[in-house]
Amino acid sequence: MTKSPVLLRRHRRRRLLAVIRALEATSVTVVAELLVVTLTLLFSHRTKAARHKYCQRNQRSLVRIGFVGSAEKAIRV
């Protein structure tokens, strides 16, 4: 059974208030460390995704000019 939009909003608000109350109890340094870890993980994921996209583009261009396999092998067709 799906919840109505009103119930979903109420639940989301209650959850947000619970998170805020939990953060109020913790020290500023813990919150700062949590923020740093979150940002670091987010940045490393974005870097990894960008590197993957670059490698895929590089592979496609190698196939287009007549090479197959990885860039290290570069076997001529």
Secondary structure, DSSP 4 states (H G I P E B T S, - for coil): -PPPHHHHHHHHHHHHHHHHHHHHHS-HHHHHHHHHHHHHHHHHHHHHHHHHHHHHHHHHHHHHTTEES-TTT-EE-
